[in-house]
Amino acid sequence: MAQEKTSTETAEQFALRMTQTVSSGFVTLAVAMGMRTGLFTQLSRLDGPRTSVQIAQAAGMKERYVREWLAILVTARIVEYDRQQRTYFLPPHRRAVLQPGAGKHIAKVPEFMRLLAGVAADVADCFSLDGPQGVPYSAYPEFPEWQADLRREEHETNLVPNFLPTITGLEERLKTGIRVHDVACGRGIPTLILAQHFPNSSFVGTDIDRDSIQWAAAESNRRGLANATFQVQDLAKLPADWSDSFDYVLVWVAVHDLANPEGGLKEIFRTVKPGGLVSVVDTRSHTELADNLDNPAAPMMYGASLLYCMPVSLHFGGKGLGCMWGQELAVSMLQEAGFANIRVMEVPNIKSKLHFLCNKPRG
Ligand SMILES: C[S@@+](CC[C@H](N)C(=O)[O-])C[C@H]1O[C@@H](n2cnc3c(N)ncnc32)[C@H](O)[C@@H]1O
């Protein structure tokens, strides 16, 4: 089907499509700048159309920059422009999508692309046979903060009221008191939230990134959480005395980044109690490329994979699964690691992810 369409396309039509594609890249950067400068927030506060001078004054910014930025958004059909009045207006239904904190996760991605564009040359160097294997985490210094912001949006009003009830009985057990491990936790946002909600349970967040763990530990102290600890820990070699220790393990969008995902899953299996539950949350995708053709987010996700997920794993000589490893491979790797009752579930309010819920068999 896709091949038929391609064969009837003329060079002129393809050139136009390329122009639109490249334009979209610039529009994405402009959207990222709008988020960063707070211009979308400013536009959203306005009760009607305004000139660029009025918008720049309200924002306390240089009019010439604001006007050129507006021009990108007008020609991209994001901001409406009145030719006679020379006024600009961001319609309410677009504000809802673009305003930071609106809970629409797509609003966070333009800044992610801006951040990834900074390493595009490093990744391009990896293609050559004698080039580097991958790119170190240190090449993405802004990533942990960006990711923690995204997780706050994903979890703050969603984790406890919507995500937990999809796991039968877990909320009750958290209230009573169980041991939870947040694997490759980054800045540990879900652990911070869960520890606050469930004081009878104890939480451990682990990650190889020292800075993220320090941030999480400091935030935990700031919140006065006595039931959460964070420690630097390579998932490939969890402490020997952690066997059969955890009632529930959460792995939020991390398996595909690991250098050794099979080894990591085996360590999770070893350290969860018999009968214990494991939630692996990861990108919604299929393992077979052709099955992702109808996913409008697929080019964006393969882009994130190429520019971040894959090279950080390959840097360690790892597997380089990439974030589009797909649900079919995820299920077979969980089976291979020994997990049972694997269910592929929706993540409430987060369409871009899937939840693989499974458990370690008893006995
Ligand atoms: C995409 S981030 C997800 C972080 C966090 N779960 C979240 O949802 O924000 C992947 C994380 O895996 C961590 N990581 C990579 N390899 C690891 C390993 N071998 N052991 C522990 N953590 C690892 C990285 O440092 C990074 O914080």
The ligand as an SDF file (V2000), in Angstrom:
LIG
                    3D

 27 29  0  0  0  0  0  0  0  0999 V2000
   14.8520    7.3380   29.9050 C   0  0  0  0  0  0  0  0  0  0  0  0
   15.5460    7.4200   31.4840 S   0  0  0  0  0  0  0  0  0  0  0  0
   14.1610    7.0690   32.5240 C   0  0  0  0  0  0  0  0  0  0  0  0
   14.3830    7.5510   33.9260 C   0  0  0  0  0  0  0  0  0  0  0  0
   13.1520    7.4400   34.8480 C   0  0  0  0  0  0  0  0  0  0  0  0
   12.6670    6.0790   34.9700 N   0  0  0  0  0  0  0  0  0  0  0  0
   12.0380    8.3480   34.3970 C   0  0  0  0  0  0  0  0  0  0  0  0
   10.9480    7.8360   34.0920 O   0  0  0  0  0  0  0  0  0  0  0  0
   12.2360    9.5620   34.3420 O   0  0  0  0  0  0  0  0  0  0  0  0
   16.5170    5.9900   31.6140 C   0  0  0  0  0  0  0  0  0  0  0  0
   17.3510    5.9360   32.8820 C   0  0  0  0  0  0  0  0  0  0  0  0
   18.0720    4.7180   32.8880 O   0  0  0  0  0  0  0  0  0  0  0  0
   19.2700    4.9350   33.6180 C   0  0  0  0  0  0  0  0  0  0  0  0
   20.1710    3.8170   33.3600 N   0  0  0  0  0  0  0  0  0  0  0  0
   20.7840    3.4910   32.2060 C   0  0  0  0  0  0  0  0  0  0  0  0
   21.5300    2.4010   32.3510 N   0  0  0  0  0  0  0  0  0  0  0  0
   21.3850    1.9940   33.6440 C   0  0  0  0  0  0  0  0  0  0  0  0
   21.9170    0.9110   34.4070 C   0  0  0  0  0  0  0  0  0  0  0  0
   22.7400    0.0140   33.8710 N   0  0  0  0  0  0  0  0  0  0  0  0
   21.5560    0.8170   35.6990 N   0  0  0  0  0  0  0  0  0  0  0  0
   20.7210    1.7220   36.2600 C   0  0  0  0  0  0  0  0  0  0  0  0
   20.1940    2.7710   35.5860 N   0  0  0  0  0  0  0  0  0  0  0  0
   20.5150    2.8970   34.2860 C   0  0  0  0  0  0  0  0  0  0  0  0
   19.7160    6.2870   33.0840 C   0  0  0  0  0  0  0  0  0  0  0  0
   20.6740    6.8970   33.9020 O   0  0  0  0  0  0  0  0  0  0  0  0
   18.3970    7.0410   33.0240 C   0  0  0  0  0  0  0  0  0  0  0  0
   18.1410    7.7600   34.2010 O   0  0  0  0  0  0  0  0  0  0  0  0
  1  2  1  0
  2  3  1  0
  2 10  1  0
  3  4  1  0
  4  5  1  0
  5  6  1  0
  5  7  1  0
  7  8  2  0
  7  9  1  0
 10 11  1  0
 11 12  1  0
 11 26  1  0
 12 13  1  0
 13 14  1  0
 13 24  1  0
 14 15  1  0
 14 23  1  0
 15 16  2  0
 16 17  1  0
 17 18  1  0
 17 23  2  0
 18 19  1  0
 18 20  2  0
 20 21  1  0
 21 22  2  0
 22 23  1  0
 24 25  1  0
 24 26  1  0
 26 27  1  0
M  CHG  2   2   1   9  -1
M  END
$$$$
